[in-house]
Amino acid sequence: MWNAAERPVITVADFFVAGRESLELEWEINERYAVGREITEMALNRPGLALAGFLRYFANRRIQVLGLAEMSYLASLPEEERMSRFRVLNRVPAVVMSRGRRVPDYARLTLERTRIPVFRTKLVTGHFMNAATVLMQNLTSPSLRAAGTMVEIDGIGVLLEGEPGIGKSEIALALIKRGHSLVADDTTILTRASTGVIQGSAVPITREHMEIRGLGIIHVPRLFGVASMREKMSLDLIIRMQKSIVNEDDIDRTGLDTATRNVLGVEIPLITVPVAAGRDLTNVVEVAALNRRLKQMGHNAAEELDEQLKMLLARKDIP
């Protein structure tokens, strides 16, 4: 079962956690007020005109970035006027100080009273704005909750789906023991990145855990090492495991008629694998992933064999 696409609610705390490393963010003041403080407009803003007194089009619902130009302008004003101009930021979601600057004394009291979270970055203002915009696009991309287990097999992200109890987690466990990695068990969050790639990840509360029927909950990295987990992986292949096949003709036996599924506007290859007693599905899933990687490299075994057969049939000297 796949839930409808939803656009997540992003808070200041979410933005800080997501950009802590890539944006080199550090807390300045009011960290405790970031949780639950929603960002309703995803673009970032430099409040130069607002600080100069022109407020008609001030985007006060966006995170405000104070760079060299803004801070130099405020420093040129008399002290009382600085404080007055700075008060225009009293309703913004958060403030970022670029180039590693600290909040000046005349602004600290105002920001503490209004409980506005402030963090700083070592990045130059322009570089920060560009990187933060991409990060915000990724954070706000529509997402799906897919009922399925996702694994990474030699660089290929594979989503295993099927009815409960069909063996998805057991196959994933066997693949982990072979040196592959788990992305998510039971429920996978699928998100379309700004690059157009569909990425899969686990629900935060269940990340790094698996449920094995008859055994219970296990912690994957503690049993198999940190390399057994992937936080995020591109979705390259969906494998649907099905017990009862009404019509055997519905099963592709050649690989020429590749089915796909539209996931957030991207067509993902879909393979239906019959489940039968005694069949080693771990091998089937592993080979399917490796075959998908070969196709990405431009080698399609089914098409190559089909082309050879056509050439053979076209020859005049067929016995």
Secondary structure, 3 states (H helix, E strand, C coil): CECCCECCCCEHHHHHHHHCCCCCEEEEECHHHCCCCECCCCCEECCHHHHCCCCCCCCCCCEEEECHHHHHHHHCCCHHHHHHHHHHHCCCCCEEECCCCCCCHHHHHHHHHHCCCEEEECCCHHHHHHHHHHHHHHHCCCEEEEECEEEEECCEEEEEECCCCCCHHHHHHHHHHCCCEEEECCEEEEEECCCCCEEEEECHHHCCEEEECCCEEEEHHHHHCHHHECCEEECCEEEEEECCCCCHHHCCCCCCCCEEEEECCEEEEEEEEECCCCCCHHHHHHHHHHHHHHHHCCCCHHHHHHHHHHHHHHCCCCC
